C-alpha cells in the first residue's frame, strides 16, 4: 500500500526503486517484491532495465 501511495500522489511520475525506498522507509527487498506484485497485477508499468529501471502507474 505504501508503494502504491507514492504513485497515486503524482501518477505521471516515473520512480526508481531507490526513490520508493526513500519515500516509504521499506526494506529494499520488500519494495522490490511490492513492485513485482503491482506490475504483475497490471497497476504499474516497468520502463527500462538494470539500474535505469523506472516504474509508472498505468492509467
N, C-alpha and C positions, 0 to 999 in steps of 0.2 A: 504494500500500500504506500509506503514512503517513497519508493522509486516512482511509482505511477503519479504520485502527487507532484513530484518535481517536473514532470512533463505537462501536467494539467495547468500549472500556473502560467506557462508560456508554451503553448502547443507547437508553435512553428520552430522552436529552438531545437538544435541538434546537440546532444550531450554525450560526452565520453564517460567511460567507467569512472575515471578519476573525479570528474565533476559530480557524479552521483554519490560517490563515497564522501566527498567533502560536504555535500548538502545534507545527506541523510545520517552520516555517522555510522553507517553499517560496515561490517567487515567486508573485505574485498570479495571473498568467495560468496557471501550472502548476496551481495549486489550483483555478482555475475549470474548466480542462479536465478535471481529475480528477472534479470534482463532476458535470459534464455526462455524462461516461462512466459513472459509477456510477449516476446517475439513469436513463439510457437502459438500463442493464443490469438495472434493477429492484431494485437494492440500497438505494437511497436514495429518499426522498420529498421533493419540493420543496414548501415551505409558504410562501405569501405571494408578494409581488412587490416589485421595486425594492430599496431599502435595507433593507426589513424581511424580506427573504427568509431563510428558515432551512431547514436540511436535517435530516432524521431518518432513522435506519436503519429499514428495513422488516423486521419480524419477525413 
